[in-house]
Amino acid sequence: MLYIHHTSCISAQSTFKDLDLETLHESHENKLKAIEPVYEGIPPNILRRMGKAVKITVGAALPLVNKTYKLDGIIIGTANGGMEDCIKFMNQIIEYNEGLLTPANFVQSTPNGLAAQLGLLKQNKGYNITHVHRGHSFENAIIDAKLLLEEYPHNVYLLGAADEISSYNFNVDFLGGWYKKETVSNKDLYTVDSPASIAGEGATMFIVSADKKDAVAELKAIHTLHSTDARYVNTELKSFLQEHLKGESPDMLITGENGDNRFTHFYEDAEKLMHEETTILRFKHMSGEYPTASGQAVWLACQILQGQAIPKHTIKKEGTGNNFKNILIYNNYKGLQHSFMLLTNNL
């Protein structure tokens, strides 16, 4: 489908530059905030005007963009973009009585500001688009990249996902019952039997093309669906496995289980379809829950397919197999938006 050549991730864990996946950084007040690096390559006068979502997006992307001689486009998935800057701008309208407003907050607040800033910084005049589809934002960005590479097989694209914890979104989702009322550490996320999860944020970036030379992994297949019917989701997963693995189990399953006991049954049903040799991992105690968290699952799968040791704290069930060629990612967002992604290093 498409080949991944380089990856980058800024998250609440040590995933950027100095990689340390065994150390699990703890959440604070039910939030897993991204560990921001020293942003190299961004002029200081531009950096100080950037909101957090823009900073982590550009910060994660620049090391990859600088490696790539030719980049034909930028495709980013985000549910909220720079929502914090959007709220600041709206507050200014009231504060200054609709007078002279600071334009920086407005420019940084739109979802497409993430991809736009990258395009401006690198003078990239190619395809530049942002997908904003809540829990399927990143998945739709992948499908877009796939379609483009089918049409232009010699092109190279930057594919990414990013979202921040804005006070506005956190408060709205907290009132909606999506974040836990009691304080829960991410280290205890899967042992506390209660509704809701903890908040997360991060940015993951990938250089993708249709050329398998020097690729670290192939994103072989993707499928998305909207449903609250567990039986329908399970049937769709069986069909996905039948189509792409001839009904066999993958070597590894990475699930988006997030500690919300209202939706654990979706993941348990998926796990029942796996054979004994399938190793099962969870990742949202590392990332927290946010609409484009599946980007971190793809990043983690790429690390494992490259031979990186599996972090012990991610393992839910250790399978009998130890040769990881095919990794299935199953994620769902708010029990409604489901996605299956199959990655392989069988290049």
N, C-alpha and C positions, 0 to 999 in steps of 0.2 A: 504494500500500500504506500508507505513512505518510510524513509530511512533516517534515523537520528544519528548525527555525527558528533555534536558537542552539546553538553548540558551545563546548566548553571542554576543555582537555587539559593535564594535568601529566605530564611525561615526563622522560626523560634529556636532552632537547633543549630549546631555547628556544621552547616552544610555548604558554606561559602569559603572557598580557598582552603583554610585549615580544617579538613574534613575529620570529624569525630562523631560517628553515629552511635557509638556505644554509650556516650555520656548523654543522659536525658536531662535537659534543662527544665526546671519546674515552672508551672504556671503561677500567675499571681492574680488573685481576685477573679478567678475563672477566665483569665485571658492569657493566651500564649502570643506574646508580642515578638515581632521579627527582630532578630539581632542585626542591627544596621552596621555595615562595615565602614571603613574609611572610603569614601567615594572618590576613586581615582578617575581622571579623565573628564570630570564635569567641572566646567569653569565655576569658581566660587560665587560670582555674581548671579549665575543661573541657579546654582544649587540652593542658595538661601531663599529663593522664591518657590522652590518645589515643595509640594505637599508630600506626605510620606509614601502614598501609593506610587507617585511618579518617581520618587527617589529609589525605591526598592526595585521598580521595574527597570529603570535606566541602569541602576547599579548592577543588577543581575545580567542585563543584556550586553553591556559594553565589552566585557571580556570575550564574549562570543563573537560579537560584531567585529571587534578588532582582529580576531583570528581569521575572519572570512574575507577573502579577496573580493568576491562578488556577491552581493546580496540583492535579490530581485524584489523583495517585498518584506513587509512586517505585518504579522497577523497576531493580534492579542485578544485573549478572552478575559473579560472582567465583568462582574455583576454590578459593581458600584463605582468603579474608577476612583476619582479623588473626592469622595463624598464629604470629607471633613472640610475641604476648601469650598465646596458648594454651600455648606451651612454658614461658613464664615462670610461668604459673599452675600447671602440672603440676610444675615444679621446686619451687615453694613448698610443694606438698603434702608433698614429701619433706623439704624443709628445715625446715618447721615441724611435722613429724610429724603431719600432718592436724589441726593445731590451728587457731588463728585466722588466716585467710588474707585477703589484700588482694582485695576483690571487683572492683576496677577491671580487673585483667588478665583475669578471667573474663568480665566484661561485654563487653570489647573483643575477645575472642578468637573469638566465634562469627561465622560468615560474614554472618549477617543484621544484625550490629552496624553495618555500613556504612550500609545503608538506614535502620536504626533511629535512628542518631545524627542523620541528616538530618531525619527525621520529628520527633524530639524538639526539635531546635534551632529548627525553623520551625513547630512546633505543627501539623504536617500530619497530619490524622486520616483521610486517604483511604487508598486502596489502597497497601500497602507490602509489597514482596516481594523476595526475593533468589533468584536462580537459580544453583545450584552444580552444574555439569555438566562440569567439567574444561575441555577445549578448546572446548566448545560453550556455555559459560556465557553469554557475551554474545549469541550467536546465539539462544539460547532466551529471553533477555530481550527481544530484538527481536520474536520470534514472539508472545510474551505481549502486548507492546504493540500489535502488529498486531491480535490477536484482540479486545483490549479496545476499540480504536478502531472496529472493525467493529460492536461492540455499543453503544458509547457515542461516537458520532462527534463530539460537541461537547466531549469531554474533552481535557485537556492533561496530558501525563506527562513526568516526568524519567526518561530512559533512560540507563543508564551501565554502565561496565565498569571494574574495578579489581583489581589484585593487587600484592603487594609481594614483594621478595626476602627471604624469611625464611631464617635460617641453617639451620633444620630442612629446609625444602624444597630449598634449594640443595644441602645435603649428600646428601639422599636421591636427588635427580635426578643429581647428580654421580656417585654410586656406581652409579646405573642407566645411566650412559653417555650422558646427555642434554646434559651440558656438556663442553666440550673439555678434555682433559687438559693440553695445551700452552697457554701464554698467547698469545691471539690478540687483536689490536686489532679493534674493530668496523670500522675503516677498511680492514682486510684480510679481512673476514669472507667475501667471495665468491671470494677468490683462493686461500685455504688449502684444499687438497683433503684433508679429514679428516672423520671422523664428529663428530656433536654440534654444539652451538651455544654462544652466550653468554647469560647470564641478563639478564632485563630486568624492569622494573616500570613502573607508571603508572596513571593514572586518566583516563578520557575520559567526558564527559557531554554529553547532547543533550536539548534540549526538542523533543518530538515531538507532532504532532496529526494529525487527518484533514483539516485545512484548509490548502489550498495557498497562501493569501494570506500574503505576506511570507516564504515559505519559501526557504531557501538551496539545498535539494536534496530530491529525493524518493528514499526507499529503496524502489525499485520491486518488488524480488523478493529472496527468500532461499531457499536450499536447503541442507540439511545431510545428511551421510551418514557411516556408519562402514564403513571397508573398508581392507584392505591391498592390494587388487587394483587395479593401475594402470589396466588396461583398463576395469574397471567404473567407476572414477572418471571416466575420459575419456569414456565413453559417457554418464554422467550430466551431464557438462558440456555435451556436444553437445546433449542434450535440453533442458537449461536455456536454452542460446542459441536453440534452435529455438522454444521456447515464448515467450520474452520479447523476443527480438530477431529473430524470424523467420529464424534461422539465420545472421544477419549477425554480424560481429565488433563488439565495442564499440570506442569511440574510444580507450580506455585500459584496460590490464590492470595491476592492482596485485597482486603475488604476495607470499606470506609466505615466500619463499625465505630460509633462515636460516643457510646455510653448512654444513648437515649433508649430506654427500655421499651418505648413504643414501636421501635423499628428494628429491634434486634432479630425478630423472626425472619425478616428479609434475608439477613446474612446467614442465619442458621439454615434456612432452606437451601441457600446456595452451597453451603459447606457440605450438606448431605449428598449433593451430587458429585462430590469429589471422591477419588479413590484413596486408598490408604497411603499411597506414595506421595500424595500431594501435600506440600507444606503450606500452612495457612498463616498469613501475617496480617497485622493491623497497623495503621500508621497515624490515626488521628490523635493519639496521645502525644505525638510529636508535633503535629501541625495545628491542632485545634480544628473546629468546624468553621468553614466558610465556603462560599459558593464555588470557588475554583480550586478547592483543596485537592481535587483529583490530579492536578498538575504535579503536586508533590509525590503522589503515588507513582506516576509515570517516571519522575526523576529517580525515585527509590528503586524502581524496577530496572532502570538503566544501570544504576550502580551495581546491583546484584548480577545482572547479565554480563557486566564487565569483570566479574570475579571478586567484587567487594564483599567482605564478610557480612553476613546477615546480622544486624543488631539483635541481641538476645531478647531485649524488651519488646520487640515487634512480633515475636513468635507466639502464636496462639496454639498451634498444633504442629509438631515436627513430624513430617512425613518420612516414609521409609526410603524415598529417593533422595539423591544428593546431586544429581546432574540437572541443573536448572536451565532448560532451553526455552520453555514456553511459560510465560507469566500472564495470568488473567487478572485484571483489575475489575472489581465490581464496586461501584460507588452509588449511593443514593443521597439525594438532598431533600430534606424535610419529608421523606417518605413518599415523594411524588415523582421526582425526576431521577431516573435510573440510567446508568451507563455501564456498558461492558467494553473493555479494551484488551486486546491480546497483543502482547509483545513477545518477540523471539530474537535470539542471537544465532539462530540456525541460518546464517547468511550464505 
